[in-house]
C-alpha cells in the first residue's frame, strides 16, 4: 500500500514540478523525505512484529 501511495505521490509531484517550472521541488521533496522515513519506520515495525517472515532471529 505504501509503495502504491509513493508512486502516485511521485506522479503528482512530477506534475507539480513541471507546471511550476521547478519551484514545486521546495514542497514536494520534503514530503518525499517524510514519506520515505515513515515507510521505513513502518517496515521496521512490521519486521520486529513478524521476525519469522524475514528470517530474523
C-alpha distance matrix in Angstrom:
0.0 3.8 5.4 5.3 6.2 8.6 10.0 10.7 12.2 14.3 15.7 16.7 18.1 20.0 21.5 22.5 24.1 26.0 27.4 28.4 30.1 28.1 28.5 24.9 24.1 25.5 22.7 19.7 20.2 20.4 17.1 15.5 17.3 16.1 12.4 13.0 15.1 12.7 10.0 13.1 14.3 11.4 11.7 15.4 15.4 13.5 16.1 18.9 18.1 17.9 20.3 21.4 18.3 18.7 22.5 23.1 26.4
3.8 0.0 3.8 5.5 5.0 6.0 8.6 9.9 10.3 12.1 14.3 15.2 15.9 18.0 20.0 20.6 21.8 24.1 25.6 26.3 27.8 25.4 25.7 22.2 21.1 22.3 19.7 16.7 16.8 16.8 13.8 12.0 13.5 12.4 8.7 9.2 11.4 9.4 6.6 9.9 11.5 9.3 9.8 13.4 13.9 12.9 15.2 17.9 17.8 18.1 20.1 21.7 18.8 18.5 22.3 22.4 25.7
5.4 3.8 0.0 3.8 5.4 5.1 6.2 8.6 9.8 10.5 12.5 14.3 15.0 16.4 18.6 19.8 20.6 22.5 24.5 25.4 26.5 24.3 25.1 21.8 20.4 22.3 20.1 16.6 16.5 17.3 14.6 12.1 13.9 13.8 10.2 9.7 12.7 11.7 8.5 11.1 13.6 11.9 11.3 15.0 16.2 14.9 16.5 19.7 19.9 19.6 21.1 22.5 19.2 18.6 22.3 22.8 26.4
5.3 5.5 3.8 0.0 3.8 5.5 5.1 6.2 8.5 9.9 10.8 12.5 14.1 15.4 16.9 18.5 19.9 21.4 23.0 24.4 25.8 24.0 24.9 21.4 20.7 22.7 20.2 16.8 17.5 18.5 15.5 13.4 16.0 15.7 12.0 12.5 15.6 14.2 11.6 14.6 16.7 14.7 14.6 18.3 19.2 17.7 19.7 22.7 22.5 22.2 24.1 25.2 21.8 21.7 25.4 26.1 29.7
6.2 5.0 5.4 3.8 0.0 3.8 5.4 5.2 6.1 8.5 10.0 10.6 12.0 14.1 15.5 16.4 18.0 20.0 21.3 22.3 24.0 22.1 22.5 18.9 18.4 20.0 17.1 14.0 15.1 15.7 12.3 11.0 13.7 13.0 9.4 10.9 13.8 12.1 10.3 13.8 15.5 13.8 14.6 18.1 18.7 17.8 20.2 22.9 22.7 23.0 25.1 26.6 23.5 23.3 27.0 27.2 30.6
8.6 6.0 5.1 5.5 3.8 0.0 3.8 5.5 5.0 6.1 8.7 9.8 10.1 12.0 14.2 14.9 15.9 18.1 19.8 20.5 21.8 19.6 20.2 16.8 15.7 17.5 15.1 11.7 12.1 13.1 10.2 7.9 10.7 10.9 7.5 8.2 11.7 11.1 9.2 12.2 14.6 13.7 14.2 17.4 18.6 18.2 20.0 22.8 23.2 23.5 25.1 26.9 23.8 23.0 26.6 26.6 30.1
10.0 8.6 6.2 5.1 5.4 3.8 0.0 3.8 5.4 5.1 6.4 8.8 9.7 10.6 12.6 14.3 15.2 16.6 18.7 20.0 21.0 19.1 20.4 17.1 16.2 18.7 16.6 13.0 13.6 15.5 12.9 10.4 13.5 14.3 11.1 11.4 15.1 14.8 12.6 15.3 18.0 17.0 16.9 20.2 21.7 20.8 22.4 25.5 25.9 25.7 27.2 28.6 25.2 24.4 28.0 28.5 32.1
10.7 9.9 8.6 6.2 5.2 5.5 3.8 0.0 3.8 5.4 5.2 6.4 8.6 10.0 10.9 12.5 14.3 15.6 17.0 18.5 20.1 18.8 19.7 16.1 16.1 18.4 15.9 12.6 14.2 15.9 12.9 11.5 15.0 15.2 12.1 13.5 16.9 16.1 14.5 17.7 19.8 18.6 19.2 22.6 23.5 22.7 24.8 27.6 27.7 27.7 29.6 31.0 27.7 27.3 30.9 31.4 34.9
12.2 10.3 9.8 8.5 6.1 5.0 5.4 3.8 0.0 3.8 5.4 5.0 5.9 8.5 9.8 10.3 12.0 14.1 15.3 16.2 18.0 16.2 16.7 13.0 12.9 14.9 12.2 8.9 10.8 12.3 9.2 8.2 11.9 12.2 9.6 11.5 14.7 14.2 13.4 16.5 18.5 17.8 18.8 21.9 22.9 22.7 24.8 27.3 27.7 28.2 29.9 31.8 28.7 28.0 31.6 31.6 35.0
14.3 12.1 10.5 9.9 8.5 6.1 5.1 5.4 3.8 0.0 3.8 5.4 4.9 6.0 8.6 9.6 10.2 12.1 14.2 15.1 16.1 14.1 15.3 12.0 11.3 14.0 12.2 8.5 9.6 12.1 10.0 8.0 11.6 13.0 10.8 11.6 15.2 15.5 14.4 16.9 19.5 19.3 19.7 22.6 24.2 24.0 25.6 28.3 29.1 29.4 30.7 32.5 29.3 28.2 31.7 31.8 35.3
15.7 14.3 12.5 10.8 10.0 8.7 6.4 5.2 5.4 3.8 0.0 3.8 5.4 5.1 6.4 8.7 9.9 10.7 12.5 14.3 15.5 14.3 15.9 12.7 12.9 15.9 14.1 10.8 12.5 15.3 13.1 11.6 15.3 16.5 14.3 15.3 18.9 19.0 17.7 20.4 22.9 22.4 22.7 25.9 27.3 26.8 28.5 31.4 31.8 31.9 33.4 34.9 31.6 30.7 34.3 34.6 38.2
16.7 15.2 14.3 12.5 10.6 9.8 8.8 6.4 5.0 5.4 3.8 0.0 3.8 5.4 5.2 6.3 8.7 10.0 10.8 12.3 14.3 13.4 14.2 10.7 11.7 14.2 11.8 9.1 11.9 14.1 11.8 11.4 15.2 15.9 14.0 15.9 19.1 18.9 18.3 21.3 23.3 22.8 23.8 26.8 27.9 27.7 29.8 32.3 32.7 33.2 34.9 36.6 33.4 32.7 36.3 36.4 39.9
18.1 15.9 15.0 14.1 12.0 10.1 9.7 8.6 5.9 4.9 5.4 3.8 0.0 3.8 5.4 5.0 6.1 8.6 9.9 10.5 12.1 10.4 11.1 7.6 8.0 10.7 8.8 5.8 8.4 11.0 9.4 9.0 12.6 13.9 12.7 14.3 17.4 17.8 17.6 20.2 22.3 22.4 23.4 26.1 27.4 27.7 29.5 31.9 32.7 33.3 34.7 36.7 33.7 32.6 36.0 35.9 39.3
20.0 18.0 16.4 15.4 14.1 12.0 10.6 10.0 8.5 6.0 5.1 5.4 3.8 0.0 3.8 5.4 5.1 6.1 8.6 9.9 10.5 9.3 11.2 8.6 8.9 12.3 11.4 8.6 10.3 13.7 12.7 11.6 14.9 16.8 15.6 16.6 19.8 20.7 20.0 22.3 24.8 25.0 25.5 28.2 29.9 29.9 31.4 34.1 35.0 35.3 36.5 38.3 35.2 33.9 37.2 37.3 40.9
21.5 20.0 18.6 16.9 15.5 14.2 12.6 10.9 9.8 8.6 6.4 5.2 5.4 3.8 0.0 3.8 5.5 5.2 6.2 8.6 10.0 10.1 11.6 9.1 10.8 13.8 12.5 10.4 13.0 16.0 14.7 14.3 17.9 19.3 18.0 19.5 22.7 23.1 22.6 25.2 27.5 27.4 28.1 31.0 32.4 32.3 34.1 36.7 37.3 37.7 39.2 40.9 37.7 36.7 40.2 40.3 43.9
22.5 20.6 19.8 18.5 16.4 14.9 14.3 12.5 10.3 9.6 8.7 6.3 5.0 5.4 3.8 0.0 3.8 5.5 5.3 6.1 8.5 8.2 8.6 5.7 8.3 10.7 9.3 8.1 11.2 13.8 12.8 13.3 16.5 17.7 17.1 19.0 21.7 22.2 22.4 25.0 26.9 27.1 28.3 30.8 32.1 32.5 34.4 36.7 37.4 38.2 39.7 41.7 38.7 37.6 41.0 40.8 44.2
24.1 21.8 20.6 19.9 18.0 15.9 15.2 14.3 12.0 10.2 9.9 8.7 6.1 5.1 5.5 3.8 0.0 3.8 5.6 5.3 6.0 4.8 6.4 4.5 6.1 9.2 9.2 8.0 10.0 13.1 13.1 13.1 15.9 17.8 17.6 18.9 21.6 22.7 22.8 24.9 27.1 27.8 28.7 31.0 32.7 33.2 34.7 37.1 38.1 38.8 40.0 42.1 39.1 37.7 40.9 40.7 44.1
26.0 24.1 22.5 21.4 20.0 18.1 16.6 15.6 14.1 12.1 10.7 10.0 8.6 6.1 5.2 5.5 3.8 0.0 3.8 5.6 5.3 6.2 8.8 7.9 9.6 12.8 12.9 11.7 13.6 16.9 16.7 16.4 19.4 21.4 20.9 21.9 24.9 26.0 25.7 27.9 30.3 30.7 31.4 33.9 35.6 35.9 37.4 39.9 40.9 41.4 42.5 44.4 41.2 39.9 43.2 43.2 46.7
27.4 25.6 24.5 23.0 21.3 19.8 18.7 17.0 15.3 14.2 12.5 10.8 9.9 8.6 6.2 5.3 5.6 3.8 0.0 3.8 5.6 7.8 8.9 8.1 11.0 13.4 13.1 12.7 15.3 18.1 17.7 18.1 21.2 22.7 22.3 23.9 26.7 27.4 27.5 29.9 32.0 32.3 33.3 35.9 37.3 37.6 39.4 41.8 42.6 43.2 44.6 46.6 43.5 42.3 45.7 45.6 49.1
28.4 26.3 25.4 24.4 22.3 20.5 20.0 18.5 16.2 15.1 14.3 12.3 10.5 9.9 8.6 6.1 5.3 5.6 3.8 0.0 3.8 5.5 5.4 5.7 8.9 10.5 10.9 11.4 13.8 16.2 16.4 17.3 19.9 21.5 21.7 23.4 25.7 26.7 27.3 29.5 31.4 32.1 33.3 35.5 36.9 37.7 39.4 41.5 42.5 43.4 44.7 46.9 44.0 42.7 46.0 45.6 48.9
30.1 27.8 26.5 25.8 24.0 21.8 21.0 20.1 18.0 16.1 15.5 14.3 12.1 10.5 10.0 8.5 6.0 5.3 5.6 3.8 0.0 3.8 5.8 7.4 9.2 11.4 12.8 13.0 14.4 17.3 18.1 18.4 20.7 22.8 23.2 24.3 26.7 28.2 28.5 30.3 32.5 33.5 34.3 36.5 38.2 38.9 40.3 42.6 43.8 44.6 45.6 47.8 44.8 43.2 46.4 46.0 49.4
28.1 25.4 24.3 24.0 22.1 19.6 19.1 18.8 16.2 14.1 14.3 13.4 10.4 9.3 10.1 8.2 4.8 6.2 7.8 5.5 3.8 0.0 3.8 5.4 5.8 8.4 10.2 10.2 11.0 14.0 15.2 15.3 17.3 19.7 20.2 21.1 23.4 25.1 25.5 27.1 29.3 30.5 31.3 33.2 35.1 36.0 37.3 39.4 40.9 41.7 42.5 44.8 42.0 40.2 43.3 42.8 46.1
28.5 25.7 25.1 24.9 22.5 20.2 20.4 19.7 16.7 15.3 15.9 14.2 11.1 11.2 11.6 8.6 6.4 8.8 8.9 5.4 5.8 3.8 0.0 3.8 5.3 6.0 8.0 9.3 10.6 12.7 14.1 15.1 16.8 18.7 19.7 21.0 22.9 24.4 25.4 27.1 28.9 30.2 31.4 33.1 34.8 36.0 37.4 39.3 40.7 41.8 42.8 45.3 42.6 41.0 44.1 43.3 46.5
24.9 22.2 21.8 21.4 18.9 16.8 17.1 16.1 13.0 12.0 12.7 10.7 7.6 8.6 9.1 5.7 4.5 7.9 8.1 5.7 7.4 5.4 3.8 0.0 3.8 5.3 5.5 6.1 8.3 10.5 11.1 12.1 14.4 16.0 16.6 18.2 20.3 21.5 22.3 24.4 26.1 27.1 28.4 30.4 31.8 32.8 34.5 36.4 37.6 38.7 39.9 42.3 39.6 38.1 41.4 40.7 43.9
24.1 21.1 20.4 20.7 18.4 15.7 16.2 16.1 12.9 11.3 12.9 11.7 8.0 8.9 10.8 8.3 6.1 9.6 11.0 8.9 9.2 5.8 5.3 3.8 0.0 3.8 5.3 5.0 5.4 8.2 9.6 10.0 11.7 13.9 14.8 15.8 17.9 19.6 20.3 21.9 23.8 25.2 26.3 28.0 29.8 30.9 32.2 34.2 35.6 36.7 37.6 40.1 37.5 35.7 38.8 38.0 41.2
25.5 22.3 22.3 22.7 20.0 17.5 18.7 18.4 14.9 14.0 15.9 14.2 10.7 12.3 13.8 10.7 9.2 12.8 13.4 10.5 11.4 8.4 6.0 5.3 3.8 0.0 3.8 6.0 6.2 7.1 9.3 10.8 11.7 13.3 15.1 16.5 17.7 19.4 20.9 22.3 23.7 25.3 26.8 28.2 29.7 31.3 32.7 34.3 35.8 37.2 38.2 40.9 38.6 36.8 39.8 38.7 41.7
22.7 19.7 20.1 20.2 17.1 15.1 16.6 15.9 12.2 12.2 14.1 11.8 8.8 11.4 12.5 9.3 9.2 12.9 13.1 10.9 12.8 10.2 8.0 5.5 5.3 3.8 0.0 3.8 5.9 6.1 6.7 9.1 10.7 11.5 12.8 14.9 16.3 17.2 18.8 20.8 21.9 23.1 24.9 26.5 27.7 29.2 30.9 32.5 33.7 35.2 36.4 39.1 36.7 35.3 38.5 37.4 40.4
19.7 16.7 16.6 16.8 14.0 11.7 13.0 12.6 8.9 8.5 10.8 9.1 5.8 8.6 10.4 8.1 8.0 11.7 12.7 11.4 13.0 10.2 9.3 6.1 5.0 6.0 3.8 0.0 3.8 5.7 5.2 6.2 8.8 10.1 10.5 12.3 14.4 15.4 16.3 18.4 20.0 21.0 22.4 24.4 25.7 26.8 28.5 30.4 31.5 32.7 33.9 36.5 33.8 32.4 35.7 34.9 38.1
20.2 16.8 16.5 17.5 15.1 12.1 13.6 14.2 10.8 9.6 12.5 11.9 8.4 10.3 13.0 11.2 10.0 13.6 15.3 13.8 14.4 11.0 10.6 8.3 5.4 6.2 5.9 3.8 0.0 3.8 5.3 5.0 6.3 8.8 9.8 10.6 12.5 14.3 15.2 16.6 18.5 20.0 21.1 22.6 24.4 25.7 27.0 28.8 30.4 31.5 32.4 35.0 32.5 30.7 33.8 32.8 36.0
20.4 16.8 17.3 18.5 15.7 13.1 15.5 15.9 12.3 12.1 15.3 14.1 11.0 13.7 16.0 13.8 13.1 16.9 18.1 16.2 17.3 14.0 12.7 10.5 8.2 7.1 6.1 5.7 3.8 0.0 3.8 5.3 5.0 6.3 8.6 9.9 10.7 12.4 14.2 15.5 16.6 18.4 20.0 21.2 22.7 24.4 25.9 27.2 28.8 30.4 31.3 34.2 32.0 30.3 33.3 32.0 34.9
17.1 13.8 14.6 15.5 12.3 10.2 12.9 12.9 9.2 10.0 13.1 11.8 9.4 12.7 14.7 12.8 13.1 16.7 17.7 16.4 18.1 15.2 14.1 11.1 9.6 9.3 6.7 5.2 5.3 3.8 0.0 3.8 5.4 5.2 6.1 8.6 9.9 10.6 12.1 14.3 15.3 16.4 18.3 20.0 21.1 22.4 24.3 25.8 27.0 28.5 29.8 32.5 30.2 28.8 32.1 31.0 34.0
15.5 12.0 12.1 13.4 11.0 7.9 10.4 11.5 8.2 8.0 11.6 11.4 9.0 11.6 14.3 13.3 13.1 16.4 18.1 17.3 18.4 15.3 15.1 12.1 10.0 10.8 9.1 6.2 5.0 5.3 3.8 0.0 3.8 5.5 5.1 6.1 8.6 9.9 10.4 12.2 14.1 15.2 16.3 18.2 19.9 20.9 22.4 24.3 25.7 26.8 27.8 30.4 27.9 26.3 29.5 28.7 31.8
17.3 13.5 13.9 16.0 13.7 10.7 13.5 15.0 11.9 11.6 15.3 15.2 12.6 14.9 17.9 16.5 15.9 19.4 21.2 19.9 20.7 17.3 16.8 14.4 11.7 11.7 10.7 8.8 6.3 5.0 5.4 3.8 0.0 3.8 5.5 5.2 6.2 8.7 9.9 10.7 12.3 14.3 15.4 16.5 18.4 20.0 21.1 22.7 24.5 25.8 26.5 29.4 27.2 25.3 28.3 27.0 30.0
16.1 12.4 13.8 15.7 13.0 10.9 14.3 15.2 12.2 13.0 16.5 15.9 13.9 16.8 19.3 17.7 17.8 21.4 22.7 21.5 22.8 19.7 18.7 16.0 13.9 13.3 11.5 10.1 8.8 6.3 5.2 5.5 3.8 0.0 3.8 5.5 5.1 6.2 8.5 9.9 10.5 12.3 14.2 15.3 16.5 18.3 20.0 21.2 22.6 24.3 25.4 28.4 26.4 24.9 28.0 26.5 29.3
12.4 8.7 10.2 12.0 9.4 7.5 11.1 12.1 9.6 10.8 14.3 14.0 12.7 15.6 18.0 17.1 17.6 20.9 22.3 21.7 23.2 20.2 19.7 16.6 14.8 15.1 12.8 10.5 9.8 8.6 6.1 5.1 5.5 3.8 0.0 3.8 5.4 5.1 6.0 8.6 9.8 10.5 12.2 14.1 15.2 16.4 18.3 20.0 21.0 22.4 23.7 26.4 24.1 22.9 26.2 25.2 28.2
13.0 9.2 9.7 12.5 10.9 8.2 11.4 13.5 11.5 11.6 15.3 15.9 14.3 16.6 19.5 19.0 18.9 21.9 23.9 23.4 24.3 21.1 21.0 18.2 15.8 16.5 14.9 12.3 10.6 9.9 8.6 6.1 5.2 5.5 3.8 0.0 3.8 5.5 5.0 6.1 8.5 9.8 10.5 12.2 14.2 15.3 16.4 18.4 19.9 21.0 21.8 24.5 22.2 20.5 23.6 22.6 25.7
15.1 11.4 12.7 15.6 13.8 11.7 15.1 16.9 14.7 15.2 18.9 19.1 17.4 19.8 22.7 21.7 21.6 24.9 26.7 25.7 26.7 23.4 22.9 20.3 17.9 17.7 16.3 14.4 12.5 10.7 9.9 8.6 6.2 5.1 5.4 3.8 0.0 3.8 5.4 5.2 6.2 8.6 9.9 10.5 12.3 14.3 15.3 16.6 18.4 20.0 20.7 23.8 22.0 20.2 23.1 21.5 24.3
12.7 9.4 11.7 14.2 12.1 11.1 14.8 16.1 14.2 15.5 19.0 18.9 17.8 20.7 23.1 22.2 22.7 26.0 27.4 26.7 28.2 25.1 24.4 21.5 19.6 19.4 17.2 15.4 14.3 12.4 10.6 9.9 8.7 6.2 5.1 5.5 3.8 0.0 3.8 5.5 5.0 6.1 8.6 9.8 10.5 12.3 14.2 15.4 16.5 18.3 19.7 22.7 20.8 19.7 22.8 21.3 24.1
10.0 6.6 8.5 11.6 10.3 9.2 12.6 14.5 13.4 14.4 17.7 18.3 17.6 20.0 22.6 22.4 22.8 25.7 27.5 27.3 28.5 25.5 25.4 22.3 20.3 20.9 18.8 16.3 15.2 14.2 12.1 10.4 9.9 8.5 6.0 5.0 5.4 3.8 0.0 3.8 5.4 5.1 6.2 8.6 9.9 10.6 12.3 14.3 15.4 16.5 17.8 20.4 18.1 17.0 20.3 19.4 22.5
13.1 9.9 11.1 14.6 13.8 12.2 15.3 17.7 16.5 16.9 20.4 21.3 20.2 22.3 25.2 25.0 24.9 27.9 29.9 29.5 30.3 27.1 27.1 24.4 21.9 22.3 20.8 18.4 16.6 15.5 14.3 12.2 10.7 9.9 8.6 6.1 5.2 5.5 3.8 0.0 3.8 5.5 5.1 6.1 8.6 9.8 10.5 12.3 14.3 15.3 15.9 18.8 16.9 15.1 18.1 16.7 19.7
14.3 11.5 13.6 16.7 15.5 14.6 18.0 19.8 18.5 19.5 22.9 23.3 22.3 24.8 27.5 26.9 27.1 30.3 32.0 31.4 32.5 29.3 28.9 26.1 23.8 23.7 21.9 20.0 18.5 16.6 15.3 14.1 12.3 10.5 9.8 8.5 6.2 5.0 5.4 3.8 0.0 3.8 5.4 5.1 6.2 8.6 9.9 10.7 12.4 14.3 15.2 18.5 17.2 15.8 18.6 16.7 19.2
11.4 9.3 11.9 14.7 13.8 13.7 17.0 18.6 17.8 19.3 22.4 22.8 22.4 25.0 27.4 27.1 27.8 30.7 32.3 32.1 33.5 30.5 30.2 27.1 25.2 25.3 23.1 21.0 20.0 18.4 16.4 15.2 14.3 12.3 10.5 9.8 8.6 6.1 5.1 5.5 3.8 0.0 3.8 5.4 5.1 6.2 8.6 9.9 10.6 12.3 14.0 16.8 15.2 14.5 17.7 16.4 19.1
11.7 9.8 11.3 14.6 14.6 14.2 16.9 19.2 18.8 19.7 22.7 23.8 23.4 25.5 28.1 28.3 28.7 31.4 33.3 33.3 34.3 31.3 31.4 28.4 26.3 26.8 24.9 22.4 21.1 20.0 18.3 16.3 15.4 14.2 12.2 10.5 9.9 8.6 6.2 5.1 5.4 3.8 0.0 3.8 5.4 5.0 6.1 8.6 9.8 10.5 11.6 14.3 12.3 11.2 14.4 13.5 16.5
15.4 13.4 15.0 18.3 18.1 17.4 20.2 22.6 21.9 22.6 25.9 26.8 26.1 28.2 31.0 30.8 31.0 33.9 35.9 35.5 36.5 33.2 33.1 30.4 28.0 28.2 26.5 24.4 22.6 21.2 20.0 18.2 16.5 15.3 14.1 12.2 10.5 9.8 8.6 6.1 5.1 5.4 3.8 0.0 3.8 5.4 5.1 6.3 8.7 10.0 10.3 13.7 12.6 11.0 13.6 11.7 14.3
15.4 13.9 16.2 19.2 18.7 18.6 21.7 23.5 22.9 24.2 27.3 27.9 27.4 29.9 32.4 32.1 32.7 35.6 37.3 36.9 38.2 35.1 34.8 31.8 29.8 29.7 27.7 25.7 24.4 22.7 21.1 19.9 18.4 16.5 15.2 14.2 12.3 10.5 9.9 8.6 6.2 5.1 5.4 3.8 0.0 3.8 5.5 5.2 6.2 8.7 10.1 13.4 12.8 12.3 14.8 12.9 14.9
13.5 12.9 14.9 17.7 17.8 18.2 20.8 22.7 22.7 24.0 26.8 27.7 27.7 29.9 32.3 32.5 33.2 35.9 37.6 37.7 38.9 36.0 36.0 32.8 30.9 31.3 29.2 26.8 25.7 24.4 22.4 20.9 20.0 18.3 16.4 15.3 14.3 12.3 10.6 9.8 8.6 6.2 5.0 5.4 3.8 0.0 3.8 5.4 5.1 6.1 8.3 10.9 9.7 9.8 12.8 11.8 14.2
16.1 15.2 16.5 19.7 20.2 20.0 22.4 24.8 24.8 25.6 28.5 29.8 29.5 31.4 34.1 34.4 34.7 37.4 39.4 39.4 40.3 37.3 37.4 34.5 32.2 32.7 30.9 28.5 27.0 25.9 24.3 22.4 21.1 20.0 18.3 16.4 15.3 14.2 12.3 10.5 9.9 8.6 6.1 5.1 5.5 3.8 0.0 3.8 5.5 5.2 5.5 8.6 7.8 6.8 9.4 8.1 10.8
18.9 17.9 19.7 22.7 22.9 22.8 25.5 27.6 27.3 28.3 31.4 32.3 31.9 34.1 36.7 36.7 37.1 39.9 41.8 41.5 42.6 39.4 39.3 36.4 34.2 34.3 32.5 30.4 28.8 27.2 25.8 24.3 22.7 21.2 20.0 18.4 16.6 15.4 14.3 12.3 10.7 9.9 8.6 6.3 5.2 5.4 3.8 0.0 3.8 5.6 5.7 9.4 10.0 9.3 10.9 8.5 10.0
18.1 17.8 19.9 22.5 22.7 23.2 25.9 27.7 27.7 29.1 31.8 32.7 32.7 35.0 37.3 37.4 38.1 40.9 42.6 42.5 43.8 40.9 40.7 37.6 35.6 35.8 33.7 31.5 30.4 28.8 27.0 25.7 24.5 22.6 21.0 19.9 18.4 16.5 15.4 14.3 12.4 10.6 9.8 8.7 6.2 5.1 5.5 3.8 0.0 3.8 6.2 8.9 9.5 10.3 12.2 10.6 11.8
17.9 18.1 19.6 22.2 23.0 23.5 25.7 27.7 28.2 29.4 31.9 33.2 33.3 35.3 37.7 38.2 38.8 41.4 43.2 43.4 44.6 41.7 41.8 38.7 36.7 37.2 35.2 32.7 31.5 30.4 28.5 26.8 25.8 24.3 22.4 21.0 20.0 18.3 16.5 15.3 14.3 12.3 10.5 10.0 8.7 6.1 5.2 5.6 3.8 0.0 3.8 5.5 5.8 7.4 9.3 8.7 10.4
20.3 20.1 21.1 24.1 25.1 25.1 27.2 29.6 29.9 30.7 33.4 34.9 34.7 36.5 39.2 39.7 40.0 42.5 44.6 44.7 45.6 42.5 42.8 39.9 37.6 38.2 36.4 33.9 32.4 31.3 29.8 27.8 26.5 25.4 23.7 21.8 20.7 19.7 17.8 15.9 15.2 14.0 11.6 10.3 10.1 8.3 5.5 5.7 6.2 3.8 0.0 3.8 5.4 5.4 6.1 5.0 6.7
21.4 21.7 22.5 25.2 26.6 26.9 28.6 31.0 31.8 32.5 34.9 36.6 36.7 38.3 40.9 41.7 42.1 44.4 46.6 46.9 47.8 44.8 45.3 42.3 40.1 40.9 39.1 36.5 35.0 34.2 32.5 30.4 29.4 28.4 26.4 24.5 23.8 22.7 20.4 18.8 18.5 16.8 14.3 13.7 13.4 10.9 8.6 9.4 8.9 5.5 3.8 0.0 3.8 5.6 5.4 6.5 7.8
18.3 18.8 19.2 21.8 23.5 23.8 25.2 27.7 28.7 29.3 31.6 33.4 33.7 35.2 37.7 38.7 39.1 41.2 43.5 44.0 44.8 42.0 42.6 39.6 37.5 38.6 36.7 33.8 32.5 32.0 30.2 27.9 27.2 26.4 24.1 22.2 22.0 20.8 18.1 16.9 17.2 15.2 12.3 12.6 12.8 9.7 7.8 10.0 9.5 5.8 5.4 3.8 0.0 3.8 5.9 7.9 10.4
18.7 18.5 18.6 21.7 23.3 23.0 24.4 27.3 28.0 28.2 30.7 32.7 32.6 33.9 36.7 37.6 37.7 39.9 42.3 42.7 43.2 40.2 41.0 38.1 35.7 36.8 35.3 32.4 30.7 30.3 28.8 26.3 25.3 24.9 22.9 20.5 20.2 19.7 17.0 15.1 15.8 14.5 11.2 11.0 12.3 9.8 6.8 9.3 10.3 7.4 5.4 5.6 3.8 0.0 3.8 5.5 8.9
22.5 22.3 22.3 25.4 27.0 26.6 28.0 30.9 31.6 31.7 34.3 36.3 36.0 37.2 40.2 41.0 40.9 43.2 45.7 46.0 46.4 43.3 44.1 41.4 38.8 39.8 38.5 35.7 33.8 33.3 32.1 29.5 28.3 28.0 26.2 23.6 23.1 22.8 20.3 18.1 18.6 17.7 14.4 13.6 14.8 12.8 9.4 10.9 12.2 9.3 6.1 5.4 5.9 3.8 0.0 3.8 6.4
23.1 22.4 22.8 26.1 27.2 26.6 28.5 31.4 31.6 31.8 34.6 36.4 35.9 37.3 40.3 40.8 40.7 43.2 45.6 45.6 46.0 42.8 43.3 40.7 38.0 38.7 37.4 34.9 32.8 32.0 31.0 28.7 27.0 26.5 25.2 22.6 21.5 21.3 19.4 16.7 16.7 16.4 13.5 11.7 12.9 11.8 8.1 8.5 10.6 8.7 5.0 6.5 7.9 5.5 3.8 0.0 3.8
26.4 25.7 26.4 29.7 30.6 30.1 32.1 34.9 35.0 35.3 38.2 39.9 39.3 40.9 43.9 44.2 44.1 46.7 49.1 48.9 49.4 46.1 46.5 43.9 41.2 41.7 40.4 38.1 36.0 34.9 34.0 31.8 30.0 29.3 28.2 25.7 24.3 24.1 22.5 19.7 19.2 19.1 16.5 14.3 14.9 14.2 10.8 10.0 11.8 10.4 6.7 7.8 10.4 8.9 6.4 3.8 0.0
